[in-house]
Amino acid sequence: MASGVTSKTFMWGLMGLLILGLGGFGVSNLSGNIRSIGSVGDVDIEVEDYARALQEDIRAVEAQTGQSLSFDQVEAFGIDGNVLGRLIGQAALDNEAQKIGLSIGDDNLSKQIFEIEAFQGANGFDRETYKFALDQAGYSEAKFEEDLRADSVRGILQSAVISAASMPSSYSETLVAYAAERRNFTWARLDAADLAADLPAPSEEDLVAYHQDNADDFTTPAMKRITYAWLSPDDLVSEIPVEEDRIQALYESRSDELNVPERRLVERLVYPDADAAEAAKLALENGEKDFEALVADRGLELQDIDMGDVSKADLDAAGGAVFNAAVNDVVGPFDTGLGPALFRVNGVLPGQTVTLEEAREELHAELASDAARRKIATVAETVDDLLAGGAALEELQKETGMQLASIDWHQDAPDPVAAYGAFQEAAAKVQSGDYPEVIYLDDGGIVALRLEEEIPAKLQDLDTVRDAVIAGWKVEATTEALAEQAQALVAKLVAGEDMAALGLTAQVETDITRDQFIPDTGEGFLDTVFGMEAGDVTVITAADSVAIVKLDKVLGPDASNPEIGEFRDMLSEQANAGIAQDLYAAYARAIQNDAGIALDQTAINAVHANFR
């Protein structure tokens, strides 16, 4: 069967691999009688093809990472497996093409070769260039044309499998309808201030029941009681001397950061000439126009004239007046590089001056911190030796000055040491009987820890958490009372009464989609709204309030919104690509299983040996 149809993608992909292979792989090193690493059906996977493809994939990864790969890394990354899988897939397609008699004619093959840019000379296709490029890549003309012919046939097979693959339009339409459908509804919120009657005081039975029903809220987490010895750079910086000239030099290098001049937030309105600027200023002073009107007269918006925060020096001639003006004052006109301008002051950013003495402690700590970390690194070696010799944490405090403390640790423990990831990891793993070891913290500090006991989770006594239980009961009771009160109003709304007539502050929402958020509503509010039918009235509860909602209208996606069409097209493209991939994967598995795969691991190992 002949066909003029070919896959440009596969053709250019093959040429890309050919160019990558111009450095040449020593396939001649694979001597002996081994010619293939395996077969799929009647098609062999040649040793040279596997070696060349493996080298090309390795080079591609090295080009991306900028690092050379050892073959151990190649195997760890699965590059060899990917190459082998790809060649098995190609061989399966070649075998299937042979079975059904699919091929391309010589005319089509020649046309493809003549179109390849790498083979062009000054007057088009050049045979000498063609032969030279193939020779450099280690290809014979026959081998290259055989591979190109096979690649084209594979493209035809693949196209035949996936060309008609498309998801029904109902798929994307259904998703769009769900994601972009809209609701119009009216709702009113009731909170504690809207209660028709005061709540009664909770009885002891009420509190006991609430405490038990919400036990998780009053249960302490499972904890580990841990003793630890900790040495931080902050513990040492005060002891480390720093030369005065270094402190002085650091202070001077930070001068711009420590000593900041006053700055102002300023707007500048430029005019074409002095007369126009003076006329505008006069209109402003006489109360005929405000500054916003002057800006509009110039065809501008406020953001067009905003200078941001500026220093006195930034304003040249206007600097003195602007920095003597109060907030909202308008001064000028003053000449600028753009023309005469009026300036309005919108805010004052105070300057700051930090003296050397005021900054000394911070500067000393910064300079001493590196020395402190180096000292801790030395201390860590001593601590390692002590712990290896069986020293207890208490002895570390005496020998090295480490701070000894304890913590009832859990994942949310607030203690400063628990903020370190390395401590968290070690605390989570430590078991009874484990010997302490040095743990290095990310600020240069060290810590060693010991598990004293496991503390199980425990429900706290009611008396211990009574205030919290009372507060929680009040919220729950308020919500229940509001829900009951709201249900009585729902009946009246269903009967046709108006929210305003019932004393409710109605809020009207239009064109609301599922992904929006309505302020002052609880979790799941819109989920409930989108589950309602037009005309329904319901009560939706939140943590400390309720909402009465009347669904006015159910609307489909906004057909005039171009984003909806783009969303639909994106879903269709993704669905079509997905089904095409699934179909081709199923087809590839089927033809491989039907043909049968045989691999020669000895031959594969021989190829790998050339890369080690």
C-alpha positions as CSV (number, residue, x, y, z in Angstrom):
1,M,0.0,0.0,0.0
2,A,1.5,3.4,-1.0
3,S,0.6,6.7,0.5
4,G,1.8,10.3,-0.2
5,V,0.8,11.2,3.4
6,T,3.7,11.6,5.9
7,S,4.2,13.0,9.3
8,K,6.3,16.2,9.3
9,T,6.7,15.8,13.0
10,F,8.3,12.4,12.8
11,M,10.5,13.5,9.8
12,W,11.9,16.5,11.6
13,G,12.2,14.6,14.8
14,L,14.3,12.1,13.1
15,M,16.5,14.8,11.6
16,G,16.9,16.3,15.1
17,L,18.2,13.1,16.3
18,L,20.5,12.8,13.4
19,I,22.0,16.2,14.0
20,L,22.4,15.3,17.7
21,G,24.3,12.2,16.7
22,L,26.8,14.0,14.5
23,G,29.4,13.5,17.2
24,G,29.2,9.8,16.3
25,F,28.8,6.9,18.7
26,G,31.3,4.2,18.6
27,V,28.9,1.5,17.4
28,S,31.9,-0.1,15.7
29,N,33.0,-1.0,19.2
30,L,30.0,-3.4,19.4
31,S,31.8,-6.1,17.5
32,G,31.0,-9.8,17.2
33,N,27.9,-11.5,16.0
34,I,25.4,-9.6,18.1
35,R,23.2,-7.6,15.7
36,S,20.1,-7.0,17.7
37,I,19.0,-6.5,21.3
38,G,15.7,-8.2,20.7
39,S,12.6,-8.2,18.5
40,V,9.0,-7.5,18.3
41,G,7.3,-10.0,16.0
42,D,9.4,-10.3,12.9
43,V,11.2,-6.9,13.4
44,D,14.6,-6.8,15.1
45,I,15.7,-3.9,17.3
46,E,19.2,-3.4,16.1
47,V,22.1,-2.9,18.5
48,E,23.2,0.2,16.6
49,D,19.8,1.8,16.8
50,Y,19.6,1.2,20.6
51,A,23.1,2.5,21.2
52,R,22.5,5.6,19.1
53,A,19.1,6.4,20.6
54,L,20.5,5.9,24.1
55,Q,23.4,8.2,23.5
56,E,21.1,10.9,22.0
57,D,18.8,10.8,25.1
58,I,21.8,11.0,27.4
59,R,23.1,14.0,25.5
60,A,19.7,15.7,25.7
61,V,19.5,15.4,29.5
62,E,23.1,16.6,29.8
63,A,22.3,19.6,27.7
64,Q,19.3,20.5,29.9
65,T,21.2,20.0,33.2
66,G,24.6,21.3,32.1
67,Q,26.2,18.2,33.8
68,S,27.6,15.0,32.4
69,L,25.9,11.8,33.6
70,S,27.5,8.6,34.8
71,F,25.8,5.5,33.5
72,D,24.7,4.7,37.1
73,Q,22.8,8.0,36.9
74,V,21.4,7.1,33.5
75,E,20.0,3.9,35.0
76,A,18.8,5.6,38.1
77,F,16.9,8.2,36.0
78,G,15.4,5.4,33.9
79,I,16.8,6.8,30.6
80,D,17.8,3.4,29.3
81,G,14.3,2.0,30.1
82,N,12.6,4.9,28.3
83,V,14.8,4.4,25.2
84,L,14.1,0.7,25.2
85,G,10.4,1.2,25.6
86,R,10.4,3.7,22.7
87,L,12.2,1.3,20.4
88,I,9.9,-1.5,21.3
89,G,7.0,0.7,20.4
90,Q,8.5,1.6,17.0
91,A,9.3,-2.0,16.3
92,A,5.8,-3.0,17.1
93,L,4.5,-0.4,14.6
94,D,7.0,-1.6,12.0
95,N,5.8,-5.2,12.5
96,E,2.2,-4.2,12.2
97,A,2.9,-2.2,9.0
98,Q,4.6,-5.3,7.5
99,K,1.6,-7.4,8.4
100,I,-0.9,-5.2,6.7
101,G,1.4,-4.2,3.8
102,L,1.7,-0.5,4.5
103,S,4.5,1.4,3.0
104,I,5.4,4.7,1.2
105,G,6.7,4.8,-2.3
106,D,10.1,5.9,-3.5
107,D,8.7,9.2,-4.9
108,N,7.3,10.2,-1.5
109,L,10.5,9.2,0.2
110,S,12.6,11.3,-2.2
111,K,10.3,14.3,-1.7
112,Q,10.9,14.1,2.0
113,I,14.7,13.9,1.7
114,F,14.8,16.7,-0.8
115,E,12.9,19.0,1.7
116,I,15.3,18.4,4.6
117,E,17.1,21.6,5.3
118,A,20.3,19.9,6.5
119,F,20.8,18.5,3.0
120,Q,20.4,21.8,1.1
121,G,23.2,23.5,-0.9
122,A,23.2,26.8,-2.7
123,N,20.9,25.5,-5.4
124,G,18.6,23.2,-3.3
125,F,19.2,19.6,-2.4
126,D,22.9,18.7,-2.7
127,R,23.8,15.0,-2.8
128,E,27.4,15.6,-1.6
129,T,26.0,17.5,1.5
130,Y,23.6,14.6,2.0
131,K,26.3,12.0,1.9
132,F,28.6,14.0,4.1
133,A,25.9,14.6,6.8
134,L,25.0,10.9,6.9
135,D,28.6,9.9,7.0
136,Q,29.3,12.2,10.0
137,A,26.2,10.7,11.8
138,G,27.4,7.2,11.2
139,Y,24.5,6.4,8.7
140,S,24.7,4.8,5.3
141,E,22.3,6.1,2.7
142,A,20.4,2.8,2.7
143,K,20.1,2.8,6.5
144,F,19.0,6.4,6.7
145,E,16.4,6.0,4.0
146,E,15.2,2.7,5.6
147,D,14.7,4.6,8.9
148,L,13.0,7.5,7.3
149,R,10.7,5.2,5.3
150,A,9.8,3.3,8.5
151,D,9.3,6.6,10.5
152,S,6.9,7.9,7.8
153,V,4.9,4.6,7.9
154,R,4.7,4.8,11.7
155,G,3.3,8.3,11.4
156,I,0.6,7.0,9.0
157,L,-0.3,4.2,11.4
158,Q,-0.4,6.6,14.4
159,S,-2.4,9.2,12.6
160,A,-4.9,6.5,11.5
161,V,-5.4,5.4,15.1
162,I,-5.9,8.9,16.6
163,S,-7.1,11.1,13.8
164,A,-10.8,10.4,14.5
165,A,-10.4,10.4,18.2
166,S,-12.6,13.1,19.7
167,M,-14.7,13.5,22.7
168,P,-18.4,14.2,22.1
169,S,-19.3,17.9,22.4
170,S,-21.6,17.0,25.2
171,Y,-18.6,16.4,27.4
172,S,-17.3,19.9,27.3
173,E,-20.8,21.4,27.2
174,T,-21.6,19.5,30.4
175,L,-18.5,20.7,32.2
176,V,-19.0,24.3,31.0
177,A,-22.6,24.3,32.0
178,Y,-21.6,23.1,35.5
179,A,-18.7,25.5,36.0
180,A,-20.2,28.6,34.4
181,E,-23.9,28.4,35.2
182,R,-25.2,31.3,37.2
183,R,-27.7,32.0,40.0
184,N,-29.7,35.1,40.9
185,F,-30.8,35.1,44.5
186,T,-31.9,37.3,47.4
187,W,-30.7,36.6,50.9
188,A,-30.7,38.1,54.4
189,R,-28.3,37.4,57.3
190,L,-29.4,36.9,60.9
191,D,-26.8,37.0,63.7
192,A,-26.9,37.2,67.5
193,A,-28.2,40.8,67.4
194,D,-31.3,39.6,65.5
195,L,-32.4,37.1,68.2
196,A,-36.1,37.7,69.1
197,A,-35.4,36.7,72.7
198,D,-32.3,36.4,74.9
199,L,-30.7,33.0,75.3
200,P,-31.2,31.4,78.7
201,A,-28.1,30.6,80.8
202,P,-26.8,27.1,80.1
203,S,-27.5,24.5,82.7
204,E,-24.8,22.2,83.9
205,E,-26.4,19.4,81.9
206,D,-26.1,21.6,78.7
207,L,-22.4,22.2,79.4
208,V,-21.7,18.5,80.1
209,A,-23.5,17.5,76.8
210,Y,-21.6,20.1,74.8
211,H,-18.3,19.2,76.3
212,Q,-18.8,15.5,75.4
213,D,-20.3,16.2,71.9
214,N,-17.4,18.4,71.0
215,A,-14.7,16.4,72.7
216,D,-12.1,16.9,69.9
217,D,-12.2,20.7,70.6
218,F,-11.2,20.1,74.3
219,T,-8.7,17.3,73.9
220,T,-5.0,17.9,74.2
221,P,-2.9,16.4,71.5
222,A,-0.7,13.4,72.0
223,M,2.7,14.7,73.0
224,K,6.3,13.7,73.7
225,R,8.0,15.0,76.8
226,I,11.5,15.8,75.6
227,T,14.6,17.1,77.3
228,Y,17.0,18.9,75.0
229,A,20.3,20.7,75.1
230,W,20.5,23.6,72.7
231,L,23.2,26.0,71.6
232,S,22.3,28.9,69.3
233,P,24.5,31.5,67.7
234,D,22.5,34.1,69.6
235,D,23.7,32.6,72.9
236,L,27.3,33.4,71.9
237,V,27.3,36.7,70.0
238,S,27.5,38.9,73.1
239,E,30.7,37.1,74.2
240,I,32.5,37.5,70.8
241,P,34.6,40.7,70.6
242,V,34.3,42.8,67.4
243,E,36.8,45.5,66.4
244,E,35.3,49.0,66.6
245,D,36.5,49.9,63.1
246,R,34.5,47.0,61.7
247,I,31.4,48.2,63.4
248,Q,32.0,51.7,62.2
249,A,32.5,50.5,58.6
250,L,29.3,48.4,58.7
251,Y,27.4,51.4,60.0
252,E,28.7,53.6,57.2
253,S,27.8,51.0,54.6
254,R,24.3,50.9,56.0
255,S,23.9,54.6,56.1
256,D,21.3,54.8,53.4
257,E,19.3,52.1,55.2
258,L,19.6,53.4,58.7
259,N,19.3,57.1,58.0
260,V,16.4,57.8,55.7
261,P,15.3,61.3,54.7
262,E,11.7,62.4,54.8
263,R,9.7,61.5,51.7
264,R,6.3,62.6,50.4
265,L,3.6,61.1,48.3
266,V,3.1,63.6,45.5
267,E,0.9,64.2,42.4
268,R,2.2,66.4,39.6
269,L,-0.2,68.1,37.1
270,V,1.7,69.5,34.2
271,Y,0.4,72.4,31.9
272,P,1.5,73.4,28.5
273,D,2.4,77.0,29.5
274,A,2.6,79.2,32.6
275,D,-0.7,81.1,31.8
276,A,-2.7,77.8,31.8
277,A,-1.0,76.7,35.0
278,E,-1.7,80.1,36.8
279,A,-5.4,80.0,35.6
280,A,-5.8,76.5,37.0
281,K,-4.3,77.5,40.3
282,L,-6.6,80.6,40.5
283,A,-9.7,78.5,39.8
284,L,-8.6,76.2,42.6
285,E,-8.0,79.0,45.1
286,N,-11.3,80.6,44.3
287,G,-13.2,77.4,44.9
288,E,-14.4,77.2,41.3
289,K,-12.8,73.7,40.8
290,D,-11.2,71.1,43.0
291,F,-8.0,69.3,42.1
292,E,-9.8,66.3,40.7
293,A,-11.7,68.6,38.3
294,L,-8.4,70.1,37.1
295,V,-7.0,66.7,36.4
296,A,-10.1,65.7,34.4
297,D,-9.9,69.0,32.4
298,R,-6.5,67.8,31.3
299,G,-8.0,64.5,30.1
300,L,-6.1,62.6,32.7
301,E,-6.8,60.2,35.6
302,L,-5.2,60.5,39.0
303,Q,-3.0,57.5,38.4
304,D,-1.5,59.4,35.4
305,I,-0.1,62.1,37.6
306,D,1.0,60.1,40.6
307,M,4.7,60.4,41.3
308,G,4.7,58.0,44.1
309,D,7.0,58.7,47.1
310,V,9.7,61.3,46.3
311,S,12.5,63.1,48.1
312,K,13.0,66.8,48.3
313,A,15.9,66.5,45.8
314,D,13.7,64.7,43.3
315,L,11.5,67.8,42.9
316,D,14.2,70.4,42.0
317,A,12.6,73.9,42.3
318,A,9.4,72.6,43.8
319,G,11.1,70.7,46.6
320,G,11.1,73.4,49.2
321,A,7.4,74.3,48.8
322,V,6.2,70.7,48.6
323,F,8.1,69.7,51.7
324,N,6.8,72.7,53.6
325,A,3.2,72.0,52.6
326,A,0.6,70.0,54.6
327,V,-1.2,66.9,53.4
328,N,-3.8,67.8,50.7
329,D,-2.1,71.2,50.0
330,V,-1.6,72.2,46.3
331,V,1.5,74.3,45.6
332,G,2.9,75.8,42.4
333,P,3.1,76.3,39.6
334,F,6.8,75.5,39.3
335,D,8.8,74.9,36.2
336,T,9.7,71.3,35.5
337,G,11.3,69.5,32.6
338,L,7.8,68.7,31.3
339,G,6.5,72.3,31.7
340,P,4.9,74.3,34.5
341,A,3.1,72.1,37.1
342,L,1.0,72.1,40.2
343,F,1.9,69.7,43.0
344,R,-0.5,68.1,45.5
345,V,0.8,66.4,48.7
346,N,-1.0,63.2,49.5
347,G,1.1,61.9,52.4
348,V,4.2,62.3,54.5
349,L,6.6,59.5,55.1
350,P,8.7,60.5,58.1
351,G,12.5,60.1,57.9
352,Q,14.6,58.3,60.5
353,T,18.0,58.8,61.9
354,V,19.7,56.0,63.7
355,T,23.0,56.8,65.5
356,L,25.9,54.5,65.7
357,E,25.2,53.9,69.4
358,E,21.6,53.0,68.7
359,A,22.6,50.5,66.0
360,R,25.7,49.2,67.8
361,E,24.1,46.1,69.3
362,E,22.5,45.0,66.1
363,L,25.7,45.6,64.1
364,H,27.8,43.8,66.6
365,A,25.4,40.8,66.5
366,E,25.6,40.7,62.7
367,L,29.4,40.8,62.6
368,A,29.7,38.3,65.5
369,S,27.2,35.8,64.1
370,D,29.6,34.2,61.6
371,A,32.2,33.8,64.4
372,A,29.5,32.3,66.6
373,R,28.6,29.8,64.0
374,R,32.2,28.8,63.5
375,K,32.6,28.4,67.3
376,I,29.5,26.2,67.4
377,A,30.9,24.0,64.7
378,T,33.9,23.4,67.0
379,V,31.7,22.8,70.0
380,A,29.7,20.3,67.9
381,E,32.7,18.1,67.6
382,T,33.2,18.1,71.4
383,V,29.5,17.3,71.9
384,D,29.8,14.4,69.4
385,D,32.7,13.0,71.4
386,L,30.8,13.4,74.7
387,L,27.7,11.7,73.4
388,A,29.7,8.9,71.9
389,G,31.3,8.4,75.3
390,G,27.8,8.1,76.9
391,A,27.5,11.6,78.4
392,A,24.0,12.7,79.4
393,L,22.5,15.9,78.2
394,E,22.9,17.4,81.7
395,E,26.7,16.9,81.3
396,L,26.6,18.8,78.0
397,Q,25.3,21.8,79.8
398,K,28.3,21.7,82.2
399,E,30.9,20.9,79.6
400,T,29.9,23.1,76.7
401,G,27.4,25.7,78.0
402,M,24.5,24.4,76.0
403,Q,21.1,25.4,77.4
404,L,19.1,22.6,79.0
405,A,15.3,22.7,78.8
406,S,12.3,20.5,78.2
407,I,9.3,20.6,76.0
408,D,6.0,18.8,75.7
409,W,6.3,18.5,71.9
410,H,3.6,18.1,69.3
411,Q,3.4,19.3,65.7
412,D,2.0,22.7,66.7
413,A,4.1,23.2,69.8
414,P,4.8,27.0,70.2
415,D,8.3,26.7,71.8
416,P,11.1,28.5,69.8
417,V,13.2,25.3,69.4
418,A,10.2,23.6,67.8
419,A,10.2,26.1,64.9
420,Y,13.3,24.4,63.5
421,G,12.5,21.7,60.8
422,A,15.4,19.6,61.9
423,F,14.2,19.6,65.5
424,Q,10.6,18.7,64.4
425,E,11.9,15.8,62.3
426,A,14.1,14.5,65.1
427,A,11.3,14.9,67.7
428,A,8.8,13.0,65.5
429,K,11.2,10.1,65.2
430,V,12.8,9.8,68.6
431,Q,11.9,6.7,70.6
432,S,12.4,5.6,74.2
433,G,16.0,4.4,74.7
434,D,17.4,6.3,71.7
435,Y,20.8,7.8,72.4
436,P,21.0,11.5,71.8
437,E,23.0,12.8,68.9
438,V,24.0,16.2,67.5
439,I,21.3,17.8,65.3
440,Y,22.4,20.7,63.1
441,L,19.9,23.6,62.9
442,D,19.6,25.9,59.8
443,D,20.8,29.0,61.7
444,G,24.1,27.3,62.6
445,G,23.0,26.1,66.0
446,I,23.0,22.6,67.4
447,V,20.6,20.6,69.6
448,A,20.5,17.1,71.1
449,L,17.4,15.6,72.6
450,R,16.1,12.7,74.7
451,L,12.6,11.3,75.0
452,E,11.4,11.2,78.6
453,E,7.8,9.9,78.1
454,E,4.9,9.6,75.7
455,I,1.9,11.7,76.8
456,P,-1.4,10.3,75.3
457,A,-4.1,12.6,74.0
458,K,-6.5,13.6,76.9
459,L,-9.9,15.1,77.1
460,Q,-9.6,18.0,79.5
461,D,-11.9,18.2,82.5
462,L,-15.0,20.4,82.1
463,D,-13.8,22.6,84.9
464,T,-10.5,23.2,83.2
465,V,-12.1,24.4,80.0
466,R,-15.4,25.7,81.4
467,D,-15.1,29.2,79.8
468,A,-14.4,27.8,76.4
469,V,-17.3,25.3,76.7
470,I,-19.7,28.1,77.7
471,A,-18.5,30.2,74.8
472,G,-18.9,27.3,72.3
473,W,-22.4,26.4,73.8
474,K,-23.5,30.0,73.3
475,V,-22.5,30.0,69.6
476,E,-24.2,26.8,69.0
477,A,-27.4,27.8,70.9
478,T,-27.5,31.1,69.1
479,T,-27.3,29.4,65.7
480,E,-30.0,26.9,66.6
481,A,-32.3,29.7,67.9
482,L,-31.6,31.8,64.8
483,A,-32.4,28.8,62.5
484,E,-35.7,28.2,64.3
485,Q,-36.5,31.9,64.0
486,A,-35.6,31.9,60.4
487,Q,-37.7,28.9,59.6
488,A,-40.8,30.8,60.8
489,L,-39.9,33.6,58.4
490,V,-39.4,31.1,55.5
491,A,-43.0,30.1,55.7
492,K,-44.1,33.7,55.3
493,L,-41.7,34.2,52.4
494,V,-43.0,31.1,50.6
495,A,-46.5,32.6,51.1
496,G,-45.4,35.6,49.1
497,E,-44.4,38.2,51.8
498,D,-41.4,40.4,51.1
499,M,-38.1,40.3,53.1
500,A,-38.2,44.0,53.8
501,A,-41.8,43.7,55.1
502,L,-40.5,41.1,57.5
503,G,-37.8,43.4,58.9
504,L,-35.0,41.6,57.0
505,T,-32.2,43.5,55.2
506,A,-32.3,41.9,51.8
507,Q,-29.2,41.5,49.6
508,V,-29.6,40.8,45.9
509,E,-27.0,38.8,44.1
510,T,-26.9,38.4,40.3
511,D,-24.9,36.3,37.9
512,I,-23.2,34.4,40.7
513,T,-21.0,31.4,39.7
514,R,-19.9,28.5,41.8
515,D,-16.3,29.8,42.2
516,Q,-17.3,33.1,43.7
517,F,-17.4,34.0,47.4
518,I,-20.2,35.8,49.2
519,P,-18.9,37.8,52.2
520,D,-20.4,37.0,55.6
521,T,-21.5,33.5,54.6
522,G,-20.4,30.2,55.9
523,E,-18.6,27.2,54.3
524,G,-20.8,25.5,51.7
525,F,-23.1,28.5,51.3
526,L,-22.9,28.5,47.4
527,D,-23.0,24.7,47.3
528,T,-26.4,24.9,48.9
529,V,-27.6,27.7,46.7
530,F,-26.6,25.8,43.5
531,G,-28.6,22.8,44.8
532,M,-31.8,24.8,45.0
533,E,-34.5,25.1,42.4
534,A,-35.9,28.5,41.2
535,G,-38.4,29.8,43.7
536,D,-37.0,27.7,46.6
537,V,-36.5,29.4,50.0
538,T,-34.2,27.8,52.6
539,V,-32.1,28.5,55.7
540,I,-28.3,28.0,55.5
541,T,-26.5,27.9,58.8
542,A,-23.0,29.2,59.5
543,A,-20.8,29.1,62.7
544,D,-22.6,32.0,64.4
545,S,-25.3,33.1,62.0
546,V,-27.9,31.9,59.5
547,A,-28.9,33.1,56.1
548,I,-32.4,33.0,54.6
549,V,-32.0,32.5,50.9
550,K,-34.6,32.8,48.1
551,L,-33.4,31.5,44.7
552,D,-34.8,33.9,42.1
553,K,-33.4,32.5,38.8
554,V,-31.3,29.7,37.4
555,L,-29.1,30.9,34.5
556,G,-26.8,29.0,32.1
557,P,-23.4,30.2,31.1
558,D,-23.1,33.7,29.8
559,A,-22.8,33.2,26.0
560,S,-21.6,36.8,25.5
561,N,-18.5,36.2,27.7
562,P,-15.6,35.3,25.4
563,E,-13.9,33.5,28.3
564,I,-16.6,30.9,28.3
565,G,-15.9,30.0,24.7
566,E,-12.1,29.8,25.4
567,F,-12.8,27.6,28.4
568,R,-15.0,25.3,26.2
569,D,-12.3,25.1,23.6
570,M,-9.7,24.3,26.1
571,L,-11.7,21.5,27.6
572,S,-12.4,20.0,24.2
573,E,-8.7,20.1,23.3
574,Q,-7.7,18.5,26.5
575,A,-10.4,15.8,26.2
576,N,-9.5,15.1,22.6
577,A,-5.8,14.8,23.4
578,G,-6.5,12.6,26.4
579,I,-8.7,10.2,24.4
580,A,-6.2,10.1,21.6
581,Q,-3.4,9.2,24.0
582,D,-5.6,6.5,25.6
583,L,-6.5,5.0,22.2
584,Y,-3.0,5.0,21.0
585,A,-1.7,3.5,24.3
586,A,-4.3,0.7,24.0
587,Y,-3.4,0.1,20.3
588,A,0.3,0.0,21.1
589,R,-0.2,-2.5,23.9
590,A,-2.4,-4.7,21.7
591,I,0.0,-4.9,18.7
592,Q,2.9,-5.5,21.0
593,N,1.1,-8.3,22.8
594,D,-0.1,-9.8,19.5
595,A,3.4,-9.7,18.0
596,G,5.3,-10.8,21.1
597,I,8.4,-9.2,22.6
598,A,11.8,-11.0,22.9
599,L,14.8,-9.2,24.5
600,D,18.4,-10.3,24.7
601,Q,19.7,-9.0,28.0
602,T,23.2,-10.0,27.1
603,A,23.2,-7.8,24.1
604,I,21.6,-4.9,26.1
605,N,24.4,-5.3,28.7
606,A,27.0,-5.3,26.0
607,V,25.7,-1.9,24.8
608,H,25.6,-0.6,28.3
609,A,29.2,-1.7,28.8
610,N,30.3,0.8,26.1
611,F,28.8,3.7,28.2
612,R,30.5,2.9,31.5
